[in-house]
Amino acid sequence: MATKKILVIDDEADVRTFLTAVLKRNGYETVTAANGLEALEVAREHKPDLITLDLMMPNKSGTDFYRNLAKDEELAKIPVIVISGTPGRHLAIKEPVAVFDKPINPIDFMDAVWRGLGEE
């Protein structure tokens, strides 16, 4: 079975590093992006199995990224986990797998990843 690939999108380098470390420790391959514009290019190139998405970022917000993702036939079905402190964040994405505040509890986060990938 091929290793599942997860796209981590966050403008904070320490958050990207933390999530990447947690995912790699659990056997996943990761790719990262620091903003919504970069994230769309990475998503199209790598076709991730799951996306973690910060909502408040420069150069195209997470919400803008998600709107573009939803319009792309190849990418629209990728499950998304929202990681953001933004009020109303649960309303920004249609049917997120989970919504987390920062800082993230790694155990709860991995439960959401497994659920999103259908591996629970």
C-alpha positions in Angstrom: 0.0 0.0 0.0 1.4 3.4 -1.0 2.1 5.9 1.8 -0.6 8.5 2.1 0.4 12.1 1.4 -0.8 15.0 3.5 -0.5 18.7 2.5 0.1 21.0 5.5 -0.9 24.6 4.8 0.0 27.2 7.4 1.8 30.6 7.2 3.6 29.8 10.6 6.7 27.8 10.0 6.6 26.4 13.6 3.1 25.0 13.0 4.1 23.4 9.7 7.2 21.9 11.4 5.1 20.5 14.3 2.4 19.0 12.1 4.9 17.6 9.7 6.8 15.9 12.6 3.6 14.4 14.0 2.5 13.1 10.6 5.9 11.7 9.7 6.1 10.0 13.1 2.9 8.2 12.2 4.2 7.1 8.8 2.8 9.7 6.4 4.5 11.6 3.7 4.1 15.4 3.8 4.3 18.4 1.6 3.8 22.0 2.8 2.7 25.4 1.7 3.0 28.8 3.5 0.0 30.4 1.8 -3.1 29.7 -0.2 -1.5 30.6 -3.6 1.4 28.2 -3.0 -0.9 25.6 -1.6 -3.0 25.4 -4.8 0.1 24.7 -6.9 1.4 22.1 -4.4 -2.1 20.4 -4.3 -2.3 20.2 -8.1 1.3 18.9 -8.3 1.2 16.3 -5.5 -2.6 15.3 -5.3 -2.6 14.8 -1.5 -4.8 12.4 0.3 -5.7 14.9 3.0 -5.1 18.6 3.6 -4.6 20.5 6.9 -5.6 24.2 6.4 -5.0 27.4 8.3 -7.6 30.0 7.4 -5.8 33.3 8.1 -2.8 33.6 5.7 -1.2 36.2 3.5 -1.4 35.8 -0.4 -4.8 34.1 -0.6 -6.5 33.0 2.6 -7.4 29.5 3.5 -11.0 30.2 2.6 -10.0 31.4 -0.8 -7.8 28.4 -1.3 -10.7 26.1 -0.3 -13.1 27.8 -2.8 -10.5 27.1 -5.6 -10.0 23.6 -4.4 -13.7 22.9 -4.4 -14.0 24.0 -8.1 -11.2 21.7 -9.2 -12.6 18.3 -10.2 -9.4 16.4 -9.4 -9.0 18.1 -5.9 -12.5 18.7 -4.7 -13.0 15.4 -2.9 -9.8 15.7 -0.8 -10.7 15.8 2.9 -9.8 19.0 4.8 -8.9 19.5 8.5 -9.2 23.1 9.6 -6.5 24.4 12.0 -7.3 28.0 12.9 -8.1 30.4 15.8 -10.4 32.4 13.5 -14.0 32.9 14.9 -16.6 31.2 12.8 -13.9 28.9 11.4 -16.3 25.9 11.4 -18.4 27.8 8.8 -15.6 28.6 6.4 -15.2 25.1 4.9 -18.0 22.8 3.8 -17.9 19.6 5.8 -14.4 19.7 7.3 -13.2 16.4 8.8 -12.4 18.3 12.0 -11.7 21.9 13.3 -8.9 22.6 15.7 -7.7 25.6 17.6 -4.0 26.2 18.0 -2.1 24.8 19.9 -3.0 21.4 18.6 -3.3 18.3 20.7 -1.3 15.7 18.6 -3.5 12.7 19.7 -6.7 14.4 18.8 -5.1 15.6 15.5 -4.1 12.1 14.5 -7.6 10.8 15.4 -8.9 13.3 12.9 -6.3 12.4 10.3 -7.2 8.7 10.5 -10.9 9.5 10.3 -10.3 11.8 7.3 -8.3 9.0 5.5 -10.8 6.3 6.5 -8.2 4.6 8.6 -9.8 4.7 12.1 
